[in-house]
Amino acid sequence: MKIGLSLFLGTLLAIWIVGAFVLEWVVNNKVFNNRRKKIRLERRKCEICASVYFTSIFFEFWRCPFCGSLNKER
């Protein structure tokens, strides 16, 4: 009886672990949803150091990665 219960619980746990890994793989690889995210970037220029870089168009304020100054959309 003890060996049968241990075998059952071990099999159940192994199936659950394999299922969790498969589910995680499906979610991370987007097997069912192959649509790409549309990333919108805009070319922006720092008002202080005049460096040019790309940021999201949704930000009204952003920080320059080179000099650290805070800039605002005009």
Secondary structure, DSSP 4 states (H G I P E B T S, - for coil): -HHHHHHHHHHHHHHHHHHHHHHHHHHHHTSS--PPP---EEEEE-TTT--EEEEETT-SEEE-TTT--EEE--
